[in-house]
Amino acid sequence: MSGPAAENRGALGEDLSARFLTYKGYTVLARNFRTRQGEVDLIAEDADFLVFAEVKTRRRGSLVSGEEAVDVHKQRRFLAAAEAWLIAFPSNKQPRCDVICIDLKPDGALASLRHYRNAF
């Protein structure tokens, strides 16, 4: 699905993911960092790591899972955007790429959240 409903679902997933990371002790530094090469949904610090997180939000029962949606093409674009962040904002922390997959119930409530650390 594309359009406003998908955009709202994506924003909801990013909100839930940011709250989840904050609850886990991360400090969220930025959201929706965009470059011509790609986008990073969330950038956060976790102890010695600078975490670049891709968030995929799906309705429960979607044909393509969040995990499947982070294909090689998406990973390349994501890594290019993460590299642009590191050039603009150098850090002594070790970079890490995480994926957060969220499934929503038909009413928009959270069904599940899966956090893959160092996903690629």
Rosetta silent file (secondary structure, phi, psi, omega in degrees, C-alpha in Angstrom):
SEQUENCE: MSGPAAENRGALGEDLSARFLTYKGYTVLARNFRTRQGEVDLIAEDADFLVFAEVKTRRRGSLVSGEEAVDVHKQRRFLAAAEAWLIAFPSNKQPRCDVICIDLKPDGALASLRHYRNAF
SCORE:     score description
SCORE:     0.000 S_00000001
   1 L     0.000  138.174  174.574    0.000    0.000    0.000 S_00000001
   2 L  -123.125  177.339  179.005    1.257    3.483   -0.762 S_00000001
   3 L    95.270 -166.842 -174.048   -0.105    6.934   -0.071 S_00000001
   4 H   -58.469  -39.403 -178.811   -1.213    8.601    3.160 S_00000001
   5 H   -62.360  -43.927  178.824   -2.248    5.413    4.966 S_00000001
   6 H   -66.399  -38.947  178.211    1.187    3.844    4.379 S_00000001
   7 H   -63.307  -43.316  177.684    2.913    7.108    5.378 S_00000001
   8 H   -63.355  -40.173  178.435    0.903    7.229    8.613 S_00000001
   9 H   -63.630  -42.418  179.001    1.734    3.576    9.285 S_00000001
  10 H   -63.707  -43.123  178.592    5.426    4.294    8.687 S_00000001
  11 H   -64.316  -39.844  177.445    5.389    7.313   11.014 S_00000001
  12 H   -62.285  -44.697  178.693    3.613    5.243   13.675 S_00000001
  13 H   -61.409  -40.430  178.147    6.232    2.506   13.340 S_00000001
  14 H   -67.049  -39.228  176.468    9.044    5.022   13.683 S_00000001
  15 H   -61.121  -48.021 -179.984    7.371    6.531   16.780 S_00000001
  16 H   -62.407  -40.725 -179.866    7.006    3.089   18.354 S_00000001
  17 H   -66.218  -42.148  178.520   10.604    2.204   17.463 S_00000001
  18 H   -62.715  -41.491  178.027   11.974    5.454   18.910 S_00000001
  19 H   -65.429  -40.470  177.933   10.051    4.834   22.145 S_00000001
  20 H   -60.914  -49.089 -179.504   11.298    1.234   22.247 S_00000001
  21 H   -62.430  -41.817  178.354   14.924    2.293   21.803 S_00000001
  22 H   -61.367  -43.286  177.685   14.560    5.021   24.439 S_00000001
  23 H   -59.520  -35.796 -179.697   13.045    2.476   26.844 S_00000001
  24 L   -80.036   -0.287  176.584   16.058    0.217   26.196 S_00000001
  25 L    99.194    3.495  177.143   18.416    3.063   27.169 S_00000001
  26 L   -75.940  156.946  171.470   19.342    4.359   23.731 S_00000001
  27 E  -110.671  114.950 -179.965   19.525    8.084   23.028 S_00000001
  28 E   -78.678  122.431 -177.631   17.745    8.937   19.778 S_00000001
  29 E   -95.706  -35.536 -175.439   19.765   11.583   17.926 S_00000001
  30 E  -157.357  157.256  175.389   17.827   11.968   14.680 S_00000001
  31 E  -130.335  143.669  174.950   14.872   10.727   12.678 S_00000001
  32 E    53.365   53.425  174.624   14.434   10.496    8.913 S_00000001
  33 E   -76.106  117.161 -174.878   17.938   11.549    7.890 S_00000001
  34 E  -115.493  140.801  170.886   17.703   11.908    4.106 S_00000001
  35 L  -134.080  175.994  175.718   20.299   12.235    1.390 S_00000001
  36 L   -64.833  -25.894 -176.894   20.130   11.805   -2.365 S_00000001
  37 L   -81.244  -28.369 -176.350   21.484    8.294   -1.844 S_00000001
  38 L   170.965 -164.830 -176.325   18.929    7.113    0.708 S_00000001
  39 E  -141.599  145.220  171.088   17.382    7.535    4.140 S_00000001
  40 E  -114.550  125.151 -176.472   18.009    6.368    7.703 S_00000001
  41 E   -68.758  -47.796 -179.251   14.838    6.181    9.785 S_00000001
  42 E  -136.770  140.187  173.598   16.444    6.469   13.230 S_00000001
  43 E  -124.922  127.036 -174.764   19.930    7.306   14.443 S_00000001
  44 E  -143.908  161.826  173.707   20.682    6.576   18.089 S_00000001
  45 E  -106.782  138.883  177.476   23.506    5.998   20.538 S_00000001
  46 E  -139.551  102.790 -178.383   23.760    2.776   22.524 S_00000001
  47 L    51.928 -112.752 -176.984   26.788    2.544   24.849 S_00000001
  48 L   -91.208    6.620 -173.858   29.770    2.356   22.457 S_00000001
  49 E  -113.136  145.189  167.533   27.645    2.184   19.294 S_00000001
  50 E  -103.895  112.122 -170.688   26.166    4.692   16.892 S_00000001
  51 E  -100.131  124.364  173.333   23.076    2.863   15.683 S_00000001
  52 E  -104.107  116.594 -173.616   21.527    3.429   12.265 S_00000001
  53 E  -115.058  130.461  171.911   18.089    1.813   12.324 S_00000001
  54 E   -97.521  127.282 -178.872   15.828    0.895    9.429 S_00000001
  55 E  -110.218  127.661  176.186   12.196    0.611   10.530 S_00000001
  56 E  -122.012  119.941 -177.454    9.724   -1.518    8.574 S_00000001
  57 E  -114.428  129.705 -178.470    6.085   -1.375    9.602 S_00000001
  58 E  -132.289  154.084  167.398    3.525   -3.788    8.210 S_00000001
  59 E   -76.930  142.316  178.930   -0.073   -4.696    8.830 S_00000001
  60 L   -56.637  132.781  179.586   -0.266   -8.166   10.289 S_00000001
  61 L    91.426    5.801  178.026   -0.679  -10.652    7.457 S_00000001
  62 L   -60.422  151.412 -178.419    1.065   -8.532    4.796 S_00000001
  63 L   -67.085  -33.751  179.823    2.406  -10.472    1.837 S_00000001
  64 L  -115.120  125.133 -179.896    5.959   -9.178    2.345 S_00000001
  65 L   -74.781  163.264  175.943    7.423   -9.146    5.840 S_00000001
  66 H   -59.268  -40.359  179.602    9.479   -6.259    7.142 S_00000001
  67 H   -60.966  -42.941 -179.366   12.532   -8.492    7.116 S_00000001
  68 H   -68.004  -27.210 -177.350   12.028   -9.350    3.432 S_00000001
  69 H   -73.254  -17.424  178.868   11.614   -5.671    2.536 S_00000001
  70 L   -92.267   71.832 -177.884   15.183   -4.869    3.613 S_00000001
  71 L   -83.600 -179.417 -177.162   16.713   -6.316    0.466 S_00000001
  72 H   -59.352  -40.942  179.290   20.222   -5.753   -0.933 S_00000001
  73 H   -62.013  -46.009  178.963   19.122   -2.642   -2.861 S_00000001
  74 H   -62.612  -41.675  179.309   17.596   -1.119    0.291 S_00000001
  75 H   -61.125  -42.121  179.509   20.717   -2.002    2.285 S_00000001
  76 H   -62.184  -46.180  179.498   22.981   -0.218   -0.231 S_00000001
  77 H   -64.503  -40.840  178.807   20.904    2.957   -0.137 S_00000001
  78 H   -62.392  -47.133 -179.222   20.701    2.798    3.648 S_00000001
  79 H   -63.828  -36.153  177.054   24.479    2.349    4.002 S_00000001
  80 H   -64.266  -40.251  178.327   25.129    5.303    1.668 S_00000001
  81 H   -68.641  -40.542  177.993   22.920    7.518    3.846 S_00000001
  82 H   -62.577  -40.474  177.625   24.605    6.245    7.036 S_00000001
  83 H   -63.124  -40.435  177.546   28.000    7.033    5.508 S_00000001
  84 H   -61.080  -40.040  177.176   26.800   10.561    4.676 S_00000001
  85 H   -61.242  -45.994 -177.472   25.800   11.017    8.335 S_00000001
  86 H   -64.157  -32.304  176.408   29.241    9.858    9.492 S_00000001
  87 H   -70.270  -43.022 -178.770   30.931   12.316    7.132 S_00000001
  88 H   -73.701  -34.494 -175.134   28.730   15.184    8.337 S_00000001
  89 L  -132.490   75.020 -178.192   28.816   14.174   12.029 S_00000001
  90 L   -55.528  146.657 -177.603   32.017   12.208   12.810 S_00000001
  91 L  -142.120  147.622  174.674   31.789    9.964   15.867 S_00000001
  92 L   -84.178   -8.015 -178.515   34.182    7.865   17.937 S_00000001
  93 L   -78.878  150.758  178.382   31.434    5.302   18.415 S_00000001
  94 E   -72.879  124.741  178.108   31.351    2.080   16.417 S_00000001
  95 E   -72.825  146.751  178.944   28.635    2.258   13.705 S_00000001
  96 E  -145.486  140.786  178.775   26.007   -0.470   13.669 S_00000001
  97 E  -109.254  117.568  179.351   23.049   -1.112   11.372 S_00000001
  98 E  -111.180  159.089  172.854   19.897   -2.437   13.027 S_00000001
  99 E  -126.469  133.719  175.866   16.507   -3.341   11.614 S_00000001
 100 E  -119.720  121.169  179.895   13.271   -2.958   13.560 S_00000001
 101 E  -111.082  128.874 -177.853   10.217   -4.741   12.177 S_00000001
 102 E  -121.886  133.836  171.836    6.783   -3.864   13.460 S_00000001
 103 E  -111.771  133.853  179.337    3.501   -5.632   12.783 S_00000001
 104 E  -110.038  146.003  172.883    0.279   -3.762   13.477 S_00000001
 105 L   -73.577  164.666  179.987   -3.161   -5.161   14.200 S_00000001
 106 L   -54.654  -30.008 -179.955   -6.035   -4.054   11.914 S_00000001
 107 L   -84.281    1.954  178.823   -6.973   -1.349   14.451 S_00000001
 108 L    92.683   -2.929  178.519   -3.407    0.052   14.342 S_00000001
 109 L   -75.469  154.869  179.761   -2.348   -1.366   17.711 S_00000001
 110 E   -67.203  126.285  174.734    1.065   -2.981   18.073 S_00000001
 111 E   -98.334  -44.799  178.458    0.999   -6.728   17.373 S_00000001
 112 E  -158.928  154.718  176.029    4.765   -7.380   17.494 S_00000001
 113 E  -136.449  126.353  179.360    8.135   -5.640   17.401 S_00000001
 114 E  -121.923  126.594 -178.118   11.349   -7.413   16.400 S_00000001
 115 E  -113.585  116.915  179.667   14.738   -5.706   16.831 S_00000001
 116 E  -106.256  106.265  178.208   17.667   -7.123   14.864 S_00000001
 117 L   -77.890  141.024  178.182   20.957   -5.731   16.132 S_00000001
 118 L    52.211   49.464 -172.519   23.831   -5.557   13.647 S_00000001
 119 L   -68.647  -31.170  177.913   21.470   -6.815   10.926 S_00000001
 120 L  -157.747    0.000    0.000   23.812   -6.085    8.010 S_00000001
